[in-house]
Amino acid sequence: MTTSGGMTMLTTKQKKTRALTVAAAVLGASVAFAGAAWAQPADGSGPDVPIGGPGTGRILPPTPDEDTMFSIPDWIGNGGAVTASAIESLPIDITVGCQGGGSVQVHVGGLAPADFTVQCPVDSVGVGSVQIPARPGRDFQFTVHTSDPSIHWGINALQVRPPVDSPTG
């Protein structure tokens, strides 16, 4: 770096380093956004099916970062998420927990659709789960419909990697 008349001049090497740093930051932000989950309307929801909003707690315990595809810690009322599998050769474990009385109906759309219901106790957390088999070309829409708009729920989607020393690792 040199200065000339109060201005800082970058060498070619410094310009390349800064360009790579900016490119890496943009790529990192793009990858983080592509893997993010957000709550959104459930399939077929119309104006008569209100969509909920984020809660402030955590319904399910945290999961290992290296295995988590996405997690919604606390959502109140109807909602869902969209994601694609990170590793097509691994199954996806979906766990939904809820509380507040009533139940939640969970639909996992995609090549291997799954539906299940979780009962939501008033004073504790009810939990249900399903495993989606490994297969290529998987993308999913997860929708959760609550029997009451005040029900809190959380979802974790995991792809558990086998230990490094296992035959499939």
N, CA and C atoms as an extended XYZ file, in Angstrom:
507
Properties=species:S:1:pos:R:3:atomname:S:1:resname:S:1:resid:I:1 pbc="F F F"
N         0.854       -1.158        0.000 N   MET     1
C         0.000        0.000        0.000 CA  MET     1
C         0.901        1.222        0.000 C   MET     1
N         0.550        2.190       -0.818 N   THR     2
C         1.318        3.432       -0.868 CA  THR     2
C         0.356        4.597       -0.722 C   THR     2
N         0.864        5.720       -0.315 N   THR     3
C         0.025        6.910       -0.210 CA  THR     3
C         0.548        7.942       -1.180 C   THR     3
N        -0.371        8.672       -1.753 N   SER     4
C        -0.006        9.700       -2.716 CA  SER     4
C        -0.986       10.851       -2.558 C   SER     4
N        -0.516       11.981       -2.112 N   GLY     5
C        -1.371       13.154       -1.971 CA  GLY     5
C        -2.542       12.921       -1.029 C   GLY     5
N        -2.334       12.173        0.053 N   GLY     6
C        -3.401       11.931        1.022 CA  GLY     6
C        -4.295       10.760        0.650 C   GLY     6
N        -4.104       10.164       -0.517 N   MET     7
C        -4.906        9.025       -0.952 CA  MET     7
C        -4.109        7.742       -0.746 C   MET     7
N        -4.805        6.680       -0.383 N   THR     8
C        -4.153        5.392       -0.207 CA  THR     8
C        -4.284        4.612       -1.501 C   THR     8
N        -3.178        4.135       -2.003 N   MET     9
C        -3.164        3.361       -3.240 CA  MET     9
C        -2.889        1.905       -2.876 C   MET     9
N        -3.631        0.978       -3.440 N   LEU    10
C        -3.427       -0.443       -3.191 CA  LEU    10
C        -2.585       -1.047       -4.297 C   LEU    10
N        -1.719       -1.969       -3.928 N   THR    11
C        -0.957       -2.695       -4.932 CA  THR    11
C        -1.882       -3.715       -5.585 C   THR    11
N        -1.456       -4.282       -6.696 N   THR    12
C        -2.258       -5.298       -7.383 CA  THR    12
C        -2.529       -6.481       -6.471 C   THR    12
N        -1.530       -6.914       -5.719 N   LYS    13
C        -1.698       -8.041       -4.798 CA  LYS    13
C        -2.741       -7.707       -3.731 C   LYS    13
N        -2.692       -6.487       -3.190 N   GLN    14
C        -3.662       -6.085       -2.169 CA  GLN    14
C        -5.072       -5.998       -2.758 C   GLN    14
N        -5.183       -5.525       -4.006 N   LYS    15
C        -6.490       -5.453       -4.659 CA  LYS    15
C        -7.070       -6.847       -4.843 C   LYS    15
N        -6.242       -7.803       -5.258 N   LYS    16
C        -6.704       -9.180       -5.435 CA  LYS    16
C        -7.135       -9.788       -4.099 C   LYS    16
N        -6.358       -9.512       -3.049 N   THR    17
C        -6.693      -10.034       -1.720 CA  THR    17
C        -8.024       -9.465       -1.248 C   THR    17
N        -8.229       -8.168       -1.427 N   ARG    18
C        -9.506       -7.553       -1.037 CA  ARG    18
C       -10.642       -8.099       -1.884 C   ARG    18
N       -10.432       -8.270       -3.162 N   ALA    19
C       -11.479       -8.809       -4.037 CA  ALA    19
C       -11.858      -10.221       -3.603 C   ALA    19
N       -10.866      -11.050       -3.263 N   LEU    20
C       -11.151      -12.404       -2.793 CA  LEU    20
C       -11.881      -12.378       -1.459 C   LEU    20
N       -11.506      -11.467       -0.585 N   THR    21
C       -12.173      -11.345        0.712 CA  THR    21
C       -13.634      -10.967        0.522 C   THR    21
N       -13.898       -9.996       -0.344 N   VAL    22
C       -15.280       -9.586       -0.621 CA  VAL    22
C       -16.045      -10.734       -1.265 C   VAL    22
N       -15.449      -11.422       -2.220 N   ALA    23
C       -16.115      -12.554       -2.876 CA  ALA    23
C       -16.436      -13.650       -1.868 C   ALA    23
N       -15.518      -13.938       -0.965 N   ALA    24
C       -15.756      -14.961        0.062 CA  ALA    24
C       -16.891      -14.543        0.980 C   ALA    24
N       -16.935      -13.274        1.346 N   ALA    25
C       -18.007      -12.788        2.217 CA  ALA    25
C       -19.357      -12.892        1.520 C   ALA    25
N       -19.422      -12.531        0.237 N   VAL    26
C       -20.671      -12.629       -0.525 CA  VAL    26
C       -21.088      -14.090       -0.651 C   VAL    26
N       -20.145      -14.973       -0.961 N   LEU    27
C       -20.445      -16.393       -1.073 CA  LEU    27
C       -20.942      -16.945        0.261 C   LEU    27
N       -20.278      -16.584        1.346 N   GLY    28
C       -20.697      -17.039        2.672 CA  GLY    28
C       -22.099      -16.578        3.001 C   GLY    28
N       -22.419      -15.340        2.701 N   ALA    29
C       -23.770      -14.832        2.959 CA  ALA    29
C       -24.785      -15.539        2.074 C   ALA    29
N       -24.425      -15.820        0.817 N   SER    30
C       -25.341      -16.518       -0.096 CA  SER    30
C       -25.610      -17.937        0.377 C   SER    30
N       -24.571      -18.644        0.806 N   VAL    31
C       -24.742      -20.011        1.295 CA  VAL    31
C       -25.581      -20.006        2.566 C   VAL    31
N       -25.317      -19.066        3.458 N   ALA    32
C       -26.094      -18.984        4.699 CA  ALA    32
C       -27.559      -18.729        4.379 C   ALA    32
N       -27.834      -17.837        3.414 N   PHE    33
C       -29.215      -17.544        3.058 CA  PHE    33
C       -29.878      -18.750        2.397 C   PHE    33
N       -29.169      -19.431        1.505 N   ALA    34
C       -29.743      -20.580        0.796 CA  ALA    34
C       -30.114      -21.700        1.755 C   ALA    34
N       -29.392      -21.849        2.851 N   GLY    35
C       -29.686      -22.910        3.800 CA  GLY    35
C       -30.626      -22.482        4.909 C   GLY    35
N       -31.095      -21.255        4.863 N   ALA    36
C       -31.939      -20.756        5.941 CA  ALA    36
C       -33.365      -21.253        5.803 C   ALA    36
N       -34.032      -21.345        6.910 N   ALA    37
C       -35.449      -21.695        6.935 CA  ALA    37
C       -36.215      -20.480        7.445 C   ALA    37
N       -37.415      -20.342        7.013 N   TRP    38
C       -38.247      -19.265        7.506 CA  TRP    38
C       -39.669      -19.771        7.584 C   TRP    38
N       -40.445      -19.168        8.424 N   ALA    39
C       -41.844      -19.560        8.544 CA  ALA    39
C       -42.599      -18.918        7.392 C   ALA    39
N       -43.504      -19.670        6.826 N   GLN    40
C       -44.274      -19.174        5.697 CA  GLN    40
C       -45.627      -19.847        5.680 C   GLN    40
N       -46.550      -19.375        4.846 N   PRO    41
C       -47.882      -19.971        4.804 CA  PRO    41
C       -47.840      -21.440        4.409 C   PRO    41
N       -48.737      -22.210        4.970 N   ALA    42
C       -48.867      -23.623        4.630 CA  ALA    42
C       -49.545      -23.762        3.276 C   ALA    42
N       -49.320      -24.878        2.582 N   ASP    43
C       -49.983      -25.125        1.307 CA  ASP    43
C       -51.486      -24.998        1.473 C   ASP    43
N       -52.121      -24.323        0.545 N   GLY    44
C       -53.574      -24.227        0.553 CA  GLY    44
C       -54.123      -23.266        1.584 C   GLY    44
N       -53.263      -22.568        2.300 N   SER    45
C       -53.802      -21.639        3.287 CA  SER    45
C       -54.354      -20.427        2.554 C   SER    45
N       -55.541      -20.057        2.913 N   GLY    46
C       -56.182      -18.893        2.314 CA  GLY    46
C       -56.321      -17.805        3.352 C   GLY    46
N       -57.108      -16.803        3.033 N   PRO    47
C       -57.272      -15.694        3.958 CA  PRO    47
C       -57.915      -16.109        5.278 C   PRO    47
N       -58.631      -17.259        5.296 N   ASP    48
C       -59.273      -17.704        6.526 CA  ASP    48
C       -58.340      -18.527        7.414 C   ASP    48
N       -57.098      -18.791        6.980 N   VAL    49
C       -56.131      -19.544        7.774 CA  VAL    49
C       -54.976      -18.600        8.110 C   VAL    49
N       -55.022      -17.982        9.293 N   PRO    50
C       -53.965      -17.018        9.635 CA  PRO    50
C       -52.623      -17.705        9.871 C   PRO    50
N       -51.572      -17.001        9.526 N   ILE    51
C       -50.215      -17.481        9.749 CA  ILE    51
C       -49.717      -16.865       11.047 C   ILE    51
N       -49.030      -17.680       11.842 N   GLY    52
C       -48.547      -17.236       13.151 CA  GLY    52
C       -47.320      -16.362       13.066 C   GLY    52
N       -46.588      -16.314       14.169 N   GLY    53
C       -45.390      -15.495       14.246 CA  GLY    53
C       -44.378      -16.113       15.191 C   GLY    53
N       -43.172      -15.566       15.213 N   PRO    54
C       -42.115      -16.141       16.056 CA  PRO    54
C       -42.403      -15.978       17.540 C   PRO    54
N       -42.028      -17.005       18.296 N   GLY    55
C       -42.078      -16.931       19.750 CA  GLY    55
C       -40.726      -16.471       20.264 C   GLY    55
N       -40.567      -16.454       21.564 N   THR    56
C       -39.317      -15.962       22.140 CA  THR    56
C       -38.554      -17.038       22.902 C   THR    56
N       -39.055      -18.267       22.895 N   GLY    57
C       -38.405      -19.324       23.657 CA  GLY    57
C       -37.777      -20.379       22.779 C   GLY    57
N       -37.660      -21.576       23.318 N   ARG    58
C       -37.135      -22.724       22.596 CA  ARG    58
C       -37.965      -23.912       23.032 C   ARG    58
N       -38.649      -24.544       22.071 N   ILE    59
C       -39.518      -25.681       22.355 CA  ILE    59
C       -38.719      -26.975       22.425 C   ILE    59
N       -37.806      -27.194       21.490 N   LEU    60
C       -36.963      -28.394       21.464 CA  LEU    60
C       -35.548      -28.042       21.896 C   LEU    60
N       -34.819      -29.013       22.440 N   PRO    61
C       -33.421      -28.715       22.789 CA  PRO    61
C       -32.604      -28.427       21.532 C   PRO    61
N       -31.521      -27.659       21.669 N   PRO    62
C       -30.670      -27.381       20.511 CA  PRO    62
C       -30.076      -28.674       19.945 C   PRO    62
N       -29.739      -28.646       18.681 N   THR    63
C       -29.152      -29.803       18.009 CA  THR    63
C       -27.715      -29.494       17.612 C   THR    63
N       -26.901      -30.540       17.358 N   PRO    64
C       -25.510      -30.290       16.938 CA  PRO    64
C       -25.476      -29.499       15.622 C   PRO    64
N       -24.722      -28.421       15.588 N   ASP    65
C       -24.667      -27.559       14.407 CA  ASP    65
C       -24.295      -28.310       13.136 C   ASP    65
N       -23.356      -29.254       13.253 N   GLU    66
C       -22.882      -29.939       12.050 CA  GLU    66
C       -23.953      -30.851       11.441 C   GLU    66
N       -24.971      -31.225       12.211 N   ASP    67
C       -26.029      -32.101       11.709 CA  ASP    67
C       -27.311      -31.351       11.346 C   ASP    67
N       -27.446      -30.110       11.739 N   THR    68
C       -28.695      -29.367       11.576 CA  THR    68
C       -28.830      -28.791       10.180 C   THR    68
N       -29.920      -29.168        9.496 N   MET    69
C       -30.260      -28.518        8.227 CA  MET    69
C       -30.937      -27.187        8.507 C   MET    69
N       -31.912      -27.222        9.419 N   PHE    70
C       -32.540      -26.000        9.891 CA  PHE    70
C       -33.252      -26.280       11.199 C   PHE    70
N       -33.539      -25.210       11.913 N   SER    71
C       -34.242      -25.308       13.181 CA  SER    71
C       -35.081      -24.045       13.355 C   SER    71
N       -36.317      -24.214       13.770 N   ILE    72
C       -37.158      -23.091       14.177 CA  ILE    72
C       -37.383      -23.302       15.669 C   ILE    72
N       -36.780      -22.475       16.525 N   PRO    73
C       -36.831      -22.739       17.961 CA  PRO    73
C       -38.226      -22.582       18.564 C   PRO    73
N       -38.986      -21.579       18.138 N   ASP    74
C       -40.302      -21.326       18.731 CA  ASP    74
C       -41.145      -20.528       17.747 C   ASP    74
N       -42.264      -21.104       17.344 N   TRP    75
C       -43.207      -20.428       16.456 CA  TRP    75
C       -44.580      -20.565       17.083 C   TRP    75
N       -45.402      -19.548       16.960 N   ILE    76
C       -46.741      -19.564       17.538 CA  ILE    76
C       -47.747      -19.556       16.403 C   ILE    76
N       -48.619      -20.577       16.345 N   GLY    77
C       -49.633      -20.658       15.296 CA  GLY    77
C       -49.105      -21.352       14.053 C   GLY    77
N       -49.849      -21.243       12.956 N   ASN    78
C       -49.519      -21.922       11.700 CA  ASN    78
C       -48.234      -21.375       11.088 C   ASN    78
N       -47.503      -22.241       10.393 N   GLY    79
C       -46.283      -21.806        9.721 CA  GLY    79
C       -45.591      -22.972        9.061 C   GLY    79
N       -44.331      -22.814        8.737 N   GLY    80
C       -43.577      -23.879        8.086 CA  GLY    80
C       -42.213      -23.402        7.636 C   GLY    80
N       -41.601      -24.184        6.765 N   ALA    81
C       -40.255      -23.876        6.272 CA  ALA    81
C       -40.039      -24.586        4.942 C   ALA    81
N       -39.051      -24.132        4.201 N   VAL    82
C       -38.651      -24.756        2.944 CA  VAL    82
C       -37.151      -24.986        3.001 C   VAL    82
N       -36.698      -26.160        2.525 N   THR    83
C       -35.267      -26.447        2.504 CA  THR    83
C       -34.973      -27.491        1.441 C   THR    83
N       -33.723      -27.694        1.163 N   ALA    84
C       -33.253      -28.774        0.297 CA  ALA    84
C       -32.238      -29.584        1.094 C   ALA    84
N       -32.102      -30.857        0.750 N   SER    85
C       -31.170      -31.690        1.508 CA  SER    85
C       -29.743      -31.239        1.238 C   SER    85
N       -28.944      -31.283        2.263 N   ALA    86
C       -27.542      -30.910        2.131 CA  ALA    86
C       -26.727      -32.082        1.594 C   ALA    86
N       -27.053      -33.288        2.053 N   ILE    87
C       -26.332      -34.487        1.623 CA  ILE    87
C       -27.379      -35.495        1.153 C   ILE    87
N       -27.472      -35.697       -0.149 N   GLU    88
C       -28.533      -36.533       -0.709 CA  GLU    88
C       -28.447      -37.997       -0.304 C   GLU    88
N       -27.296      -38.458        0.165 N   SER    89
C       -27.125      -39.866        0.528 CA  SER    89
C       -27.512      -40.158        1.978 C   SER    89
N       -27.918      -39.135        2.729 N   LEU    90
C       -28.300      -39.332        4.132 CA  LEU    90
C       -29.795      -39.082        4.316 C   LEU    90
N       -30.436      -39.849        5.203 N   PRO    91
C       -31.838      -39.562        5.521 CA  PRO    91
C       -31.950      -38.251        6.300 C   PRO    91
N       -33.160      -37.725        6.371 N   ILE    92
C       -33.421      -36.507        7.126 CA  ILE    92
C       -34.356      -36.866        8.280 C   ILE    92
N       -33.959      -36.504        9.486 N   ASP    93
C       -34.777      -36.724       10.674 CA  ASP    93
C       -35.485      -35.421       11.012 C   ASP    93
N       -36.825      -35.467       11.032 N   ILE    94
C       -37.640      -34.300       11.343 CA  ILE    94
C       -38.258      -34.508       12.717 C   ILE    94
N       -38.070      -33.560       13.616 N   THR    95
C       -38.680      -33.617       14.945 CA  THR    95
C       -39.444      -32.325       15.179 C   THR    95
N       -40.692      -32.474       15.633 N   VAL    96
C       -41.531      -31.327       15.965 CA  VAL    96
C       -41.963      -31.472       17.419 C   VAL    96
N       -41.837      -30.401       18.164 N   GLY    97
C       -42.310      -30.357       19.540 CA  GLY    97
C       -43.313      -29.224       19.669 C   GLY    97
N       -44.292      -29.395       20.569 N   CYS    98
C       -45.299      -28.349       20.739 CA  CYS    98
C       -45.823      -28.344       22.167 C   CYS    98
N       -46.428      -27.217       22.535 N   GLN    99
C       -47.062      -27.111       23.841 CA  GLN    99
C       -48.150      -26.056       23.790 C   GLN    99
N       -49.093      -26.168       24.706 N   GLY   100
C       -50.136      -25.161       24.795 CA  GLY   100
C       -51.550      -25.718       24.712 C   GLY   100
N       -51.710      -27.034       24.624 N   GLY   101
C       -53.035      -27.632       24.494 CA  GLY   101
C       -53.399      -27.790       23.028 C   GLY   101
N       -54.106      -28.852       22.680 N   GLY   102
C       -54.484      -29.091       21.296 CA  GLY   102
C       -53.466      -29.966       20.586 C   GLY   102
N       -53.269      -29.710       19.301 N   SER   103
C       -52.350      -30.526       18.505 CA  SER   103
C       -51.830      -29.724       17.325 C   SER   103
N       -50.780      -30.270       16.689 N   VAL   104
C       -50.282      -29.726       15.430 CA  VAL   104
C       -50.273      -30.850       14.397 C   VAL   104
N       -50.657      -30.508       13.182 N   GLN   105
C       -50.573      -31.437       12.061 CA  GLN   105
C       -49.387      -31.010       11.224 C   GLN   105
N       -48.480      -31.962       10.982 N   VAL   106
C       -47.245      -31.668       10.262 CA  VAL   106
C       -47.305      -32.361        8.905 C   VAL   106
N       -46.978      -31.618        7.854 N   HIS   107
C       -46.896      -32.195        6.510 CA  HIS   107
C       -45.511      -31.892        5.957 C   HIS   107
N       -44.847      -32.940        5.483 N   VAL   108
C       -43.561      -32.790        4.812 CA  VAL   108
C       -43.817      -33.113        3.348 C   VAL   108
N       -43.745      -32.112        2.488 N   GLY   109
C       -43.963      -32.310        1.063 CA  GLY   109
C       -42.653      -32.563        0.359 C   GLY   109
N       -42.695      -33.325       -0.714 N   GLY   110
C       -41.501      -33.647       -1.489 CA  GLY   110
C       -41.658      -35.020       -2.101 C   GLY   110
N       -40.567      -35.619       -2.570 N   LEU   111
C       -40.623      -36.933       -3.209 CA  LEU   111
C       -41.061      -38.040       -2.263 C   LEU   111
N       -40.801      -37.888       -0.981 N   ALA   112
C       -41.219      -38.868        0.020 CA  ALA   112
C       -42.068      -38.136        1.059 C   ALA   112
N       -43.316      -37.784        0.707 N   PRO   113
C       -44.122      -36.996        1.638 CA  PRO   113
C       -44.429      -37.772        2.921 C   PRO   113
N       -44.640      -37.030        3.974 N   ALA   114
C       -44.967      -37.632        5.268 CA  ALA   114
C       -45.921      -36.700        6.002 C   ALA   114
N       -46.838      -37.284        6.743 N   ASP   115
C       -47.772      -36.535        7.574 CA  ASP   115
C       -47.798      -37.162        8.955 C   ASP   115
N       -47.814      -36.336        9.982 N   PHE   116
C       -47.981      -36.847       11.334 CA  PHE   116
C       -48.584      -35.758       12.208 C   PHE   116
N       -49.170      -36.192       13.316 N   THR   117
C       -49.814      -35.287       14.270 CA  THR   117
C       -49.101      -35.403       15.605 C   THR   117
N       -48.918      -34.270       16.265 N   VAL   118
C       -48.303      -34.242       17.584 CA  VAL   118
C       -49.310      -33.625       18.555 C   VAL   118
N       -49.560      -34.317       19.671 N   GLN   119
C       -50.410      -33.781       20.736 CA  GLN   119
C       -49.593      -32.792       21.565 C   GLN   119
N       -50.196      -31.652       21.902 N   CYS   120
C       -49.491      -30.570       22.579 CA  CYS   120
C       -50.043      -30.385       23.989 C   CYS   120
N       -49.395      -30.962       24.990 N   PRO   121
C       -49.855      -30.776       26.364 CA  PRO   121
C       -49.803      -29.299       26.766 C   PRO   121
N       -50.594      -28.944       27.769 N   VAL   122
C       -50.618      -27.562       28.239 CA  VAL   122
C       -49.334      -27.205       28.975 C   VAL   122
N       -48.864      -28.100       29.868 N   ASP   123
C       -47.747      -27.767       30.747 CA  ASP   123
C       -46.423      -28.465       30.430 C   ASP   123
N       -46.347      -29.154       29.314 N   SER   124
C       -45.097      -29.817       28.926 CA  SER   124
C       -45.014      -29.815       27.403 C   SER   124
N       -43.993      -30.457       26.865 N   VAL   125
C       -43.787      -30.485       25.412 CA  VAL   125
C       -44.120      -31.864       24.868 C   VAL   125
N       -45.005      -31.912       23.873 N   GLY   126
C       -45.269      -33.145       23.138 CA  GLY   126
C       -44.328      -33.197       21.952 C   GLY   126
N       -43.839      -34.387       21.609 N   VAL   127
C       -42.846      -34.515       20.535 CA  VAL   127
C       -43.259      -35.619       19.575 C   VAL   127
N       -43.068      -35.365       18.280 N   GLY   128
C       -43.270      -36.368       17.245 CA  GLY   128
C       -42.165      -36.244       16.226 C   GLY   128
N       -41.867      -37.344       15.521 N   SER   129
C       -40.792      -37.274       14.533 CA  SER   129
C       -41.049      -38.259       13.400 C   SER   129
N       -40.318      -38.040       12.317 N   VAL   130
C       -40.375      -38.909       11.152 CA  VAL   130
C       -39.004      -38.868       10.478 C   VAL   130
N       -38.639      -39.963        9.800 N   GLN   131
C       -37.389      -39.980        9.044 CA  GLN   131
C       -37.728      -40.076        7.563 C   GLN   131
N       -37.155      -39.174        6.778 N   ILE   132
C       -37.335      -39.165        5.326 CA  ILE   132
C       -36.137      -39.900        4.738 C   ILE   132
N       -36.386      -40.943        3.912 N   PRO   133
C       -35.269      -41.735        3.385 CA  PRO   133
C       -34.337      -40.928        2.480 C   PRO   133
N       -33.104      -41.413        2.382 N   ALA   134
C       -32.105      -40.789        1.507 CA  ALA   134
C       -32.502      -41.034        0.058 C   ALA   134
N       -32.406      -39.999       -0.753 N   ARG   135
C       -32.592      -40.112       -2.200 CA  ARG   135
C       -32.177      -38.808       -2.858 C   ARG   135
N       -31.727      -38.867       -4.085 N   PRO   136
C       -31.251      -37.648       -4.755 CA  PRO   136
C       -32.408      -36.708       -5.127 C   PRO   136
N       -32.057      -35.454       -5.319 N   GLY   137
C       -33.004      -34.469       -5.813 CA  GLY   137
C       -34.094      -34.105       -4.828 C   GLY   137
N       -33.750      -34.021       -3.556 N   ARG   138
C       -34.776      -33.773       -2.552 CA  ARG   138
C       -34.852      -32.292       -2.192 C   ARG   138
N       -36.057      -31.766       -2.246 N   ASP   139
C       -36.342      -30.482       -1.633 CA  ASP   139
C       -37.681      -30.649       -0.927 C   ASP   139
N       -37.881      -29.873        0.125 N   PHE   140
C       -39.012      -30.114        0.999 CA  PHE   140
C       -39.709      -28.822        1.376 C   PHE   140
N       -41.010      -28.943        1.593 N   GLN   141
C       -41.762      -27.887        2.244 CA  GLN   141
C       -42.370      -28.509        3.490 C   GLN   141
N       -42.091      -27.914        4.616 N   PHE   142
C       -42.617      -28.368        5.890 CA  PHE   142
C       -43.724      -27.408        6.285 C   PHE   142
N       -44.928      -27.919        6.530 N   THR   143
C       -46.008      -27.066        6.988 CA  THR   143
C       -46.536      -27.593        8.309 C   THR   143
N       -46.873      -26.677        9.183 N   VAL   144
C       -47.410      -27.020       10.493 CA  VAL   144
C       -48.706      -26.241       10.670 C   VAL   144
N       -49.798      -26.978       10.899 N   HIS   145
C       -51.106      -26.358       11.129 CA  HIS   145
C       -51.501      -26.642       12.576 C   HIS   145
N       -51.753      -25.600       13.332 N   THR   146
C       -52.083      -25.753       14.749 CA  THR   146
C       -53.595      -25.771       14.945 C   THR   146
N       -54.050      -26.546       15.926 N   SER   147
C       -55.480      -26.591       16.223 CA  SER   147
C       -55.949      -25.324       16.939 C   SER   147
N       -55.009      -24.555       17.470 N   ASP   148
C       -55.319      -23.291       18.140 CA  ASP   148
C       -54.197      -22.313       17.815 C   ASP   148
N       -54.511      -21.054       17.516 N   PRO   149
C       -53.463      -20.103       17.124 CA  PRO   149
C       -52.467      -19.749       18.226 C   PRO   149
N       -52.721      -20.171       19.472 N   SER   150
C       -51.796      -19.840       20.561 CA  SER   150
C       -50.790      -20.954       20.844 C   SER   150
N       -50.849      -22.062       20.104 N   ILE   151
C       -49.922      -23.177       20.324 CA  ILE   151
C       -48.517      -22.787       19.865 C   ILE   151
N       -47.549      -23.091       20.715 N   HIS   152
C       -46.128      -22.885       20.395 CA  HIS   152
C       -45.574      -24.202       19.855 C   HIS   152
N       -44.754      -24.121       18.825 N   TRP   153
C       -44.100      -25.324       18.301 CA  TRP   153
C       -42.692      -24.970       17.827 C   TRP   153
N       -41.864      -26.008       17.744 N   GLY   154
C       -40.504      -25.883       17.221 CA  GLY   154
C       -40.221      -27.079       16.336 C   GLY   154
N       -39.296      -26.916       15.414 N   ILE   155
C       -38.945      -28.010       14.489 CA  ILE   155
C       -37.434      -28.055       14.310 C   ILE   155
N       -36.898      -29.264       14.262 N   ASN   156
C       -35.487      -29.493       13.934 CA  ASN   156
C       -35.437      -30.470       12.767 C   ASN   156
N       -34.652      -30.154       11.761 N   ALA   157
C       -34.407      -31.061       10.638 CA  ALA   157
C       -32.909      -31.367       10.626 C   ALA   157
N       -32.577      -32.653       10.758 N   LEU   158
C       -31.181      -33.074       10.882 CA  LEU   158
C       -30.802      -34.070        9.799 C   LEU   158
N       -29.554      -34.029        9.401 N   GLN   159
C       -28.931      -35.081        8.608 CA  GLN   159
C       -27.715      -35.521        9.415 C   GLN   159
N       -27.879      -36.610       10.149 N   VAL   160
C       -26.817      -37.076       11.038 CA  VAL   160
C       -25.760      -37.795       10.223 C   VAL   160
N       -24.565      -37.272       10.281 N   ARG   161
C       -23.445      -37.863        9.531 CA  ARG   161
C       -22.903      -39.061       10.295 C   ARG   161
N       -22.551      -40.139        9.566 N   PRO   162
C       -21.963      -41.301       10.249 CA  PRO   162
C       -20.573      -40.946       10.779 C   PRO   162
N       -20.106      -41.665       11.808 N   PRO   163
C       -18.753      -41.410       12.313 CA  PRO   163
C       -17.728      -41.599       11.188 C   PRO   163
N       -16.644      -40.877       11.268 N   VAL   164
C       -15.607      -40.902       10.228 CA  VAL   164
C       -15.073      -42.318       10.014 C   VAL   164
N       -14.988      -43.127       11.072 N   ASP   165
C       -14.414      -44.461       10.931 CA  ASP   165
C       -15.443      -45.512       10.496 C   ASP   165
N       -16.705      -45.092       10.210 N   SER   166
C       -17.708      -46.077        9.792 CA  SER   166
C       -17.529      -46.388        8.314 C   SER   166
N       -18.000      -47.560        7.843 N   PRO   167
C       -17.833      -47.936        6.434 CA  PRO   167
C       -18.515      -46.974        5.469 C   PRO   167
N       -19.607      -46.287        5.894 N   THR   168
C       -20.296      -45.358        4.996 CA  THR   168
C       -19.779      -43.952        5.139 C   THR   168
N       -18.861      -43.675        6.085 N   GLY   169
C       -18.353      -42.324        6.322 CA  GLY   169
C       -17.238      -42.059        5.434 C   GLY   169
